[in-house]
């Protein structure tokens, strides 16, 4: 199995990935003010989603800085508006840490969960900058 990182996708696999992105999925296709490398980076999130919101700050700040020039606006990160996951009462702090490790992909062999369950956690939950678990919502450009 080949391990593909986001950096690999941006630079080495760009020609292949451009064939897989459908035209209706292009990010701001008619906006010439957005550099191609920034547009491609954001479009790649559909194929290779960031593991945390922190990996989105740079590209989103770059995009917003283009749209809202520094001469009139201040662009800074804000907390995401997402529904926080209500942790069941019988969940231990160790369980919560294990879930966060699964989401981040750093879980070790001590996590007692099958791959299907781990995949479901990764699809449904994410972690915000404050460490809260929240429901992952569908992304729209």
C-alpha positions in Angstrom: 0.0 0.0 0.0 1.3 3.5 -0.9 1.3 6.1 1.8 0.2 9.4 0.1 0.5 12.6 2.1 -1.2 15.9 1.3 2.1 17.3 0.2 2.5 14.4 -2.3 -1.0 15.2 -3.7 -0.3 18.8 -4.1 3.0 18.4 -6.0 3.6 14.9 -7.3 0.1 13.7 -8.1 -1.4 17.0 -9.4 -1.8 15.8 -13.0 -3.6 12.7 -11.9 -5.9 14.4 -9.4 -6.9 17.1 -11.9 -8.5 14.3 -13.9 -10.5 13.1 -10.9 -12.0 16.4 -9.9 -15.3 17.1 -11.7 -15.8 20.6 -13.0 -18.9 21.2 -10.8 -16.6 20.6 -7.8 -14.1 23.3 -8.7 -13.5 25.9 -6.0 -14.4 29.4 -7.2 -13.6 28.4 -10.8 -14.3 31.9 -12.3 -12.3 33.9 -9.8 -9.0 34.7 -11.4 -7.7 36.4 -8.2 -7.2 33.0 -6.5 -3.8 31.4 -7.3 -4.0 28.0 -8.8 -2.0 26.3 -6.1 -4.4 27.7 -3.4 -7.5 26.6 -5.4 -6.0 23.1 -5.9 -5.1 22.8 -2.2 -8.7 23.5 -1.1 -10.1 21.2 -3.8 -7.9 18.4 -2.6 -9.8 18.4 0.7 -12.6 16.4 -1.0 -10.0 13.7 -1.8 -7.7 14.0 1.2 -9.5 15.8 4.0 -7.4 17.5 6.6 -7.0 15.6 9.8 -7.8 18.6 11.9 -9.1 22.1 11.4 -5.7 23.5 12.0 -4.5 22.3 8.6 -7.3 24.5 7.0 -6.2 27.8 8.6 -3.4 28.6 6.2 -5.3 28.0 2.9 -8.6 29.6 4.3 -6.7 32.6 5.6 -5.0 33.0 2.2 -8.3 32.9 0.4 -10.1 35.3 2.8 -7.1 37.7 2.7 -7.6 37.9 -1.1 -11.3 38.4 -0.8 -11.0 40.9 2.1 -7.9 43.0 1.7 -5.9 44.0 4.8 -6.5 47.7 4.0 -10.1 47.4 5.2 -10.5 44.0 7.0 -8.9 41.8 9.6 -8.9 38.1 8.9 -8.5 35.7 11.9 -9.6 32.2 12.7 -12.9 31.8 14.6 -14.3 28.8 16.5 -16.2 26.5 14.2 -20.0 26.5 14.5 -20.7 22.7 14.9 -22.9 20.6 17.0 -20.9 19.2 19.9 -21.2 15.5 20.5 -23.0 14.6 23.7 -20.7 12.0 25.2 -22.8 9.1 26.7 -22.7 9.0 30.5 -21.1 5.6 30.7 -18.1 6.8 28.6 -14.8 7.0 30.6 -12.1 9.7 30.0 -9.9 6.9 28.6 -12.7 6.1 26.1 -12.8 9.8 25.0 -9.0 9.8 24.6 -9.2 6.6 22.5 -11.8 8.1 20.3 -9.7 11.2 19.7 -6.7 9.0 18.9 -8.8 7.1 16.4 -9.9 10.4 14.7 -6.3 11.6 14.5 -5.0 8.2 13.3 -2.6 7.7 16.1 -4.3 4.9 18.0 -2.2 2.0 19.1 -3.0 -1.7 19.5 -4.6 -1.1 22.9 -7.8 0.4 21.4 -10.3 -2.4 21.4 -12.4 -1.5 18.3 -12.8 -3.1 14.9 -11.8 -1.3 11.7 -15.5 -0.7 10.7 -16.2 1.1 14.0 -13.0 3.1 13.7 -14.0 4.1 10.2 -17.5 5.2 11.4 -15.9 7.4 14.1 -13.6 9.0 11.6 -16.5 9.7 9.2 -18.9 11.1 11.8 -16.7 12.9 14.4 -14.0 15.5 14.4 -12.1 17.5 17.0 -12.2 21.3 17.4 -9.4 23.6 18.5 -10.7 23.4 22.1 -10.5 19.5 22.1 -14.3 19.0 21.9 -15.7 16.2 19.8 -18.3 17.4 17.3 -20.3 16.0 14.4 -18.5 16.3 11.1 -20.8 18.1 8.7 -20.7 17.8 4.9 -18.4 20.5 3.4 -19.8 22.8 0.8 -17.7 25.3 -1.2 
